[in-house]
Amino acid sequence: MAVFSASERRVRGHCPLRRLVLSNFMIRARIFVRGKVQGVFFRENTKQKAQEIGLTGWVRNTDDGGVEAMFEGEREKILEIIDWGKTGPALAKVDNIEIEWQDFQNKFSSFQVLRD
């Protein structure tokens, strides 16, 4: 059975989690996914899901065998893709997801897979 932990960090002295409960505003989340998530089409499926629900940002493999992603968009949509990421595509086995909430920066116009 997989165990999921969400590391919620304060950014610039704010407590974004308090704001999460209040409304469906624009926000940014950086996530780190650990487990069997490389070589199982995790990045491509993340891109497809993000585009489907209207998020912008990027996803990439990490040197330690995980996947890192940056999402910008509506809070509810980011929560939706994080929930999807707990299992990911059919061949993936997710052990852990860490989430870092950040202030919305409107830096991206699309969602991309970053490659080495």
Secondary structure, 3 states (H helix, E strand, C coil): CCCCCCCCCCECCECHHHHHHHCCCEEEEEEEEEEECCCCCHHHHHHHHHHHHCCEEEEEECCCCCEEEEEEEEHHHHHHHHHHHCCCCCCCEEEEEEEEEECCCCCCCCEEECCC
